[in-house]
Amino acid sequence: MGIQISAKPDSGFNDPIGTRKQCRRRIEHFLGILCVVGDAWENLAG
């Protein structure tokens, strides 16, 4: 995920819920990219 100008800083250990939410968003973003790549691979292969 890219850097966003004027974005609030990431949560730290003093905000475990915020840290978990950010981690979940990163995982969902990465899985979305994997789905797009997988679909593109299927279209090329078959």
PyMOL Python script that loads the backbone (N, CA, C, O; Angstrom):
from pymol import cmd

cmd.read_pdbstr("""\
ATOM      1  N   MET A   1       0.843  -1.169   0.000  1.00  0.00           N
ATOM      2  CA  MET A   1       0.000   0.000   0.000  1.00  0.00           C
ATOM      3  C   MET A   1       0.887   1.230   0.000  1.00  0.00           C
ATOM      4  O   MET A   1       1.919   1.259   0.671  1.00  0.00           O
ATOM      5  N   GLY A   2       0.494   2.225  -0.737  1.00  0.00           N
ATOM      6  CA  GLY A   2       1.294   3.420  -0.880  1.00  0.00           C
ATOM      7  C   GLY A   2       1.207   4.349   0.318  1.00  0.00           C
ATOM      8  O   GLY A   2       0.388   4.162   1.218  1.00  0.00           O
ATOM      9  N   ILE A   3       2.056   5.336   0.308  1.00  0.00           N
ATOM     10  CA  ILE A   3       2.056   6.352   1.349  1.00  0.00           C
ATOM     11  C   ILE A   3       1.012   7.399   0.994  1.00  0.00           C
ATOM     12  O   ILE A   3       0.927   7.833  -0.155  1.00  0.00           O
ATOM     13  N   GLN A   4       0.222   7.804   1.976  1.00  0.00           N
ATOM     14  CA  GLN A   4      -0.805   8.811   1.759  1.00  0.00           C
ATOM     15  C   GLN A   4      -0.398  10.098   2.457  1.00  0.00           C
ATOM     16  O   GLN A   4      -0.076  10.099   3.645  1.00  0.00           O
ATOM     17  N   ILE A   5      -0.417  11.190   1.709  1.00  0.00           N
ATOM     18  CA  ILE A   5      -0.093  12.485   2.278  1.00  0.00           C
ATOM     19  C   ILE A   5      -1.250  12.932   3.162  1.00  0.00           C
ATOM     20  O   ILE A   5      -2.414  12.759   2.800  1.00  0.00           O
ATOM     21  N   SER A   6      -0.941  13.495   4.298  1.00  0.00           N
ATOM     22  CA  SER A   6      -1.910  13.991   5.282  1.00  0.00           C
ATOM     23  C   SER A   6      -2.688  12.863   5.946  1.00  0.00           C
ATOM     24  O   SER A   6      -3.747  13.112   6.522  1.00  0.00           O
ATOM     25  N   ALA A   7      -2.201  11.648   5.883  1.00  0.00           N
ATOM     26  CA  ALA A   7      -2.865  10.532   6.559  1.00  0.00           C
ATOM     27  C   ALA A   7      -2.438  10.523   8.021  1.00  0.00           C
ATOM     28  O   ALA A   7      -1.329  10.941   8.354  1.00  0.00           O
ATOM     29  N   LYS A   8      -3.322  10.046   8.887  1.00  0.00           N
ATOM     30  CA  LYS A   8      -2.946   9.964  10.290  1.00  0.00           C
ATOM     31  C   LYS A   8      -1.914   8.855  10.459  1.00  0.00           C
ATOM     32  O   LYS A   8      -1.922   7.887   9.700  1.00  0.00           O
ATOM     33  N   PRO A   9      -1.038   8.982  11.431  1.00  0.00           N
ATOM     34  CA  PRO A   9       0.004   7.971  11.621  1.00  0.00           C
ATOM     35  C   PRO A   9      -0.591   6.616  12.013  1.00  0.00           C
ATOM     36  O   PRO A   9      -1.687   6.537  12.567  1.00  0.00           O
ATOM     37  N   ASP A  10       0.150   5.569  11.715  1.00  0.00           N
ATOM     38  CA  ASP A  10      -0.291   4.223  12.063  1.00  0.00           C
ATOM     39  C   ASP A  10      -0.436   4.075  13.572  1.00  0.00           C
ATOM     40  O   ASP A  10       0.238   4.752  14.349  1.00  0.00           O
ATOM     41  N   SER A  11      -1.325   3.182  13.964  1.00  0.00           N
ATOM     42  CA  SER A  11      -1.504   2.891  15.391  1.00  0.00           C
ATOM     43  C   SER A  11      -0.302   2.118  15.901  1.00  0.00           C
ATOM     44  O   SER A  11       0.359   1.402  15.149  1.00  0.00           O
ATOM     45  N   GLY A  12      -0.032   2.269  17.162  1.00  0.00           N
ATOM     46  CA  GLY A  12       1.084   1.558  17.779  1.00  0.00           C
ATOM     47  C   GLY A  12       0.580   0.569  18.809  1.00  0.00           C
ATOM     48  O   GLY A  12      -0.602   0.224  18.829  1.00  0.00           O
ATOM     49  N   PHE A  13       1.476   0.119  19.660  1.00  0.00           N
ATOM     50  CA  PHE A  13       1.109  -0.866  20.678  1.00  0.00           C
ATOM     51  C   PHE A  13       0.186  -0.278  21.737  1.00  0.00           C
ATOM     52  O   PHE A  13      -0.456  -1.020  22.481  1.00  0.00           O
ATOM     53  N   ASN A  14       0.114   1.047  21.812  1.00  0.00           N
ATOM     54  CA  ASN A  14      -0.797   1.661  22.782  1.00  0.00           C
ATOM     55  C   ASN A  14      -2.249   1.650  22.285  1.00  0.00           C
ATOM     56  O   ASN A  14      -3.161   1.994  23.038  1.00  0.00           O
ATOM     57  N   ASP A  15      -2.469   1.257  21.027  1.00  0.00           N
ATOM     58  CA  ASP A  15      -3.808   1.146  20.441  1.00  0.00           C
ATOM     59  C   ASP A  15      -3.920  -0.186  19.701  1.00  0.00           C
ATOM     60  O   ASP A  15      -3.852  -0.220  18.472  1.00  0.00           O
ATOM     61  N   PRO A  16      -4.093  -1.289  20.449  1.00  0.00           N
ATOM     62  CA  PRO A  16      -4.093  -2.604  19.796  1.00  0.00           C
ATOM     63  C   PRO A  16      -5.257  -2.819  18.829  1.00  0.00           C
ATOM     64  O   PRO A  16      -5.104  -3.537  17.841  1.00  0.00           O
ATOM     65  N   ILE A  17      -6.412  -2.214  19.092  1.00  0.00           N
ATOM     66  CA  ILE A  17      -7.553  -2.371  18.187  1.00  0.00           C
ATOM     67  C   ILE A  17      -7.258  -1.672  16.863  1.00  0.00           C
ATOM     68  O   ILE A  17      -7.556  -2.209  15.796  1.00  0.00           O
ATOM     69  N   GLY A  18      -6.679  -0.486  16.929  1.00  0.00           N
ATOM     70  CA  GLY A  18      -6.314   0.225  15.711  1.00  0.00           C
ATOM     71  C   GLY A  18      -5.271  -0.532  14.910  1.00  0.00           C
ATOM     72  O   GLY A  18      -5.329  -0.571  13.681  1.00  0.00           O
ATOM     73  N   THR A  19      -4.311  -1.136  15.610  1.00  0.00           N
ATOM     74  CA  THR A  19      -3.283  -1.926  14.941  1.00  0.00           C
ATOM     75  C   THR A  19      -3.903  -3.121  14.234  1.00  0.00           C
ATOM     76  O   THR A  19      -3.527  -3.439  13.106  1.00  0.00           O
ATOM     77  N   ARG A  20      -4.848  -3.783  14.890  1.00  0.00           N
ATOM     78  CA  ARG A  20      -5.522  -4.939  14.295  1.00  0.00           C
ATOM     79  C   ARG A  20      -6.321  -4.534  13.061  1.00  0.00           C
ATOM     80  O   ARG A  20      -6.318  -5.241  12.053  1.00  0.00           O
ATOM     81  N   LYS A  21      -7.002  -3.398  13.142  1.00  0.00           N
ATOM     82  CA  LYS A  21      -7.789  -2.922  11.994  1.00  0.00           C
ATOM     83  C   LYS A  21      -6.888  -2.626  10.803  1.00  0.00           C
ATOM     84  O   LYS A  21      -7.212  -2.982   9.670  1.00  0.00           O
ATOM     85  N   GLN A  22      -5.753  -1.973  11.059  1.00  0.00           N
ATOM     86  CA  GLN A  22      -4.831  -1.657   9.971  1.00  0.00           C
ATOM     87  C   GLN A  22      -4.245  -2.925   9.367  1.00  0.00           C
ATOM     88  O   GLN A  22      -4.091  -3.018   8.149  1.00  0.00           O
ATOM     89  N   CYS A  23      -3.920  -3.893  10.200  1.00  0.00           N
ATOM     90  CA  CYS A  23      -3.377  -5.168   9.717  1.00  0.00           C
ATOM     91  C   CYS A  23      -4.422  -5.864   8.845  1.00  0.00           C
ATOM     92  O   CYS A  23      -4.097  -6.390   7.780  1.00  0.00           O
ATOM     93  N   ARG A  24      -5.661  -5.867   9.294  1.00  0.00           N
ATOM     94  CA  ARG A  24      -6.737  -6.503   8.521  1.00  0.00           C
ATOM     95  C   ARG A  24      -6.899  -5.833   7.160  1.00  0.00           C
ATOM     96  O   ARG A  24      -7.064  -6.517   6.150  1.00  0.00           O
ATOM     97  N   ARG A  25      -6.853  -4.495   7.124  1.00  0.00           N
ATOM     98  CA  ARG A  25      -6.973  -3.778   5.844  1.00  0.00           C
ATOM     99  C   ARG A  25      -5.829  -4.133   4.908  1.00  0.00           C
ATOM    100  O   ARG A  25      -6.039  -4.299   3.707  1.00  0.00           O
ATOM    101  N   ARG A  26      -4.622  -4.252   5.448  1.00  0.00           N
ATOM    102  CA  ARG A  26      -3.476  -4.624   4.612  1.00  0.00           C
ATOM    103  C   ARG A  26      -3.642  -6.035   4.056  1.00  0.00           C
ATOM    104  O   ARG A  26      -3.352  -6.285   2.886  1.00  0.00           O
ATOM    105  N   ILE A  27      -4.109  -6.952   4.893  1.00  0.00           N
ATOM    106  CA  ILE A  27      -4.324  -8.332   4.447  1.00  0.00           C
ATOM    107  C   ILE A  27      -5.406  -8.380   3.375  1.00  0.00           C
ATOM    108  O   ILE A  27      -5.243  -9.062   2.363  1.00  0.00           O
ATOM    109  N   GLU A  28      -6.515  -7.659   3.587  1.00  0.00           N
ATOM    110  CA  GLU A  28      -7.587  -7.645   2.592  1.00  0.00           C
ATOM    111  C   GLU A  28      -7.102  -7.047   1.275  1.00  0.00           C
ATOM    112  O   GLU A  28      -7.463  -7.533   0.204  1.00  0.00           O
ATOM    113  N   HIS A  29      -6.293  -6.005   1.347  1.00  0.00           N
ATOM    114  CA  HIS A  29      -5.742  -5.389   0.139  1.00  0.00           C
ATOM    115  C   HIS A  29      -4.855  -6.387  -0.603  1.00  0.00           C
ATOM    116  O   HIS A  29      -4.969  -6.530  -1.821  1.00  0.00           O
ATOM    117  N   PHE A  30      -3.974  -7.077   0.119  1.00  0.00           N
ATOM    118  CA  PHE A  30      -3.073  -8.049  -0.484  1.00  0.00           C
ATOM    119  C   PHE A  30      -3.848  -9.213  -1.096  1.00  0.00           C
ATOM    120  O   PHE A  30      -3.515  -9.667  -2.191  1.00  0.00           O
ATOM    121  N   LEU A  31      -4.874  -9.701  -0.404  1.00  0.00           N
ATOM    122  CA  LEU A  31      -5.685 -10.796  -0.945  1.00  0.00           C
ATOM    123  C   LEU A  31      -6.436 -10.353  -2.198  1.00  0.00           C
ATOM    124  O   LEU A  31      -6.606 -11.137  -3.132  1.00  0.00           O
ATOM    125  N   GLY A  32      -6.885  -9.102  -2.219  1.00  0.00           N
ATOM    126  CA  GLY A  32      -7.538  -8.580  -3.410  1.00  0.00           C
ATOM    127  C   GLY A  32      -6.599  -8.574  -4.607  1.00  0.00           C
ATOM    128  O   GLY A  32      -6.997  -8.921  -5.719  1.00  0.00           O
ATOM    129  N   ILE A  33      -5.352  -8.178  -4.374  1.00  0.00           N
ATOM    130  CA  ILE A  33      -4.355  -8.194  -5.450  1.00  0.00           C
ATOM    131  C   ILE A  33      -4.116  -9.622  -5.919  1.00  0.00           C
ATOM    132  O   ILE A  33      -4.024  -9.868  -7.121  1.00  0.00           O
ATOM    133  N   LEU A  34      -4.012 -10.568  -4.986  1.00  0.00           N
ATOM    134  CA  LEU A  34      -3.815 -11.970  -5.366  1.00  0.00           C
ATOM    135  C   LEU A  34      -4.981 -12.493  -6.202  1.00  0.00           C
ATOM    136  O   LEU A  34      -4.769 -13.263  -7.139  1.00  0.00           O
ATOM    137  N   CYS A  35      -6.208 -12.086  -5.878  1.00  0.00           N
ATOM    138  CA  CYS A  35      -7.369 -12.512  -6.662  1.00  0.00           C
ATOM    139  C   CYS A  35      -7.301 -11.965  -8.082  1.00  0.00           C
ATOM    140  O   CYS A  35      -7.607 -12.675  -9.040  1.00  0.00           O
ATOM    141  N   VAL A  36      -6.904 -10.711  -8.217  1.00  0.00           N
ATOM    142  CA  VAL A  36      -6.786 -10.114  -9.548  1.00  0.00           C
ATOM    143  C   VAL A  36      -5.716 -10.838 -10.360  1.00  0.00           C
ATOM    144  O   VAL A  36      -5.923 -11.139 -11.535  1.00  0.00           O
ATOM    145  N   VAL A  37      -4.579 -11.114  -9.738  1.00  0.00           N
ATOM    146  CA  VAL A  37      -3.495 -11.814 -10.429  1.00  0.00           C
ATOM    147  C   VAL A  37      -3.938 -13.225 -10.808  1.00  0.00           C
ATOM    148  O   VAL A  37      -3.658 -13.688 -11.914  1.00  0.00           O
ATOM    149  N   GLY A  38      -4.629 -13.909  -9.895  1.00  0.00           N
ATOM    150  CA  GLY A  38      -5.106 -15.257 -10.188  1.00  0.00           C
ATOM    151  C   GLY A  38      -6.083 -15.282 -11.341  1.00  0.00           C
ATOM    152  O   GLY A  38      -6.012 -16.166 -12.196  1.00  0.00           O
ATOM    153  N   ASP A  39      -7.001 -14.318 -11.378  1.00  0.00           N
ATOM    154  CA  ASP A  39      -7.959 -14.240 -12.488  1.00  0.00           C
ATOM    155  C   ASP A  39      -7.240 -13.959 -13.810  1.00  0.00           C
ATOM    156  O   ASP A  39      -7.582 -14.543 -14.838  1.00  0.00           O
ATOM    157  N   ALA A  40      -6.257 -13.078 -13.787  1.00  0.00           N
ATOM    158  CA  ALA A  40      -5.509 -12.767 -14.997  1.00  0.00           C
ATOM    159  C   ALA A  40      -4.739 -13.998 -15.473  1.00  0.00           C
ATOM    160  O   ALA A  40      -4.656 -14.259 -16.673  1.00  0.00           O
ATOM    161  N   TRP A  41      -4.186 -14.744 -14.540  1.00  0.00           N
ATOM    162  CA  TRP A  41      -3.429 -15.958 -14.885  1.00  0.00           C
ATOM    163  C   TRP A  41      -4.350 -16.985 -15.523  1.00  0.00           C
ATOM    164  O   TRP A  41      -3.979 -17.619 -16.511  1.00  0.00           O
ATOM    165  N   GLU A  42      -5.555 -17.157 -14.968  1.00  0.00           N
ATOM    166  CA  GLU A  42      -6.516 -18.102 -15.543  1.00  0.00           C
ATOM    167  C   GLU A  42      -6.888 -17.708 -16.963  1.00  0.00           C
ATOM    168  O   GLU A  42      -7.007 -18.566 -17.837  1.00  0.00           O
ATOM    169  N   ASN A  43      -7.073 -16.413 -17.197  1.00  0.00           N
ATOM    170  CA  ASN A  43      -7.451 -15.946 -18.535  1.00  0.00           C
ATOM    171  C   ASN A  43      -6.312 -16.164 -19.526  1.00  0.00           C
ATOM    172  O   ASN A  43      -6.565 -16.465 -20.693  1.00  0.00           O
ATOM    173  N   LEU A  44      -5.079 -16.019 -19.090  1.00  0.00           N
ATOM    174  CA  LEU A  44      -3.945 -16.250 -19.973  1.00  0.00           C
ATOM    175  C   LEU A  44      -3.740 -17.737 -20.257  1.00  0.00           C
ATOM    176  O   LEU A  44      -3.385 -18.124 -21.371  1.00  0.00           O
ATOM    177  N   ALA A  45      -3.966 -18.556 -19.245  1.00  0.00           N
ATOM    178  CA  ALA A  45      -3.697 -19.989 -19.375  1.00  0.00           C
ATOM    179  C   ALA A  45      -4.803 -20.728 -20.113  1.00  0.00           C
ATOM    180  O   ALA A  45      -4.573 -21.787 -20.696  1.00  0.00           O
ATOM    181  N   GLY A  46      -5.981 -20.173 -20.084  1.00  0.00           N
ATOM    182  CA  GLY A  46      -6.989 -21.010 -20.607  1.00  0.00           C
ATOM    183  C   GLY A  46      -8.004 -20.547 -21.508  1.00  0.00           C
ATOM    184  O   GLY A  46      -8.857 -21.328 -21.930  1.00  0.00           O
TER     185      GLY A  46
END
""", "prot")
cmd.dss("prot")
cmd.show_as("cartoon", "prot")
cmd.util.cbc("prot")
cmd.orient("prot")
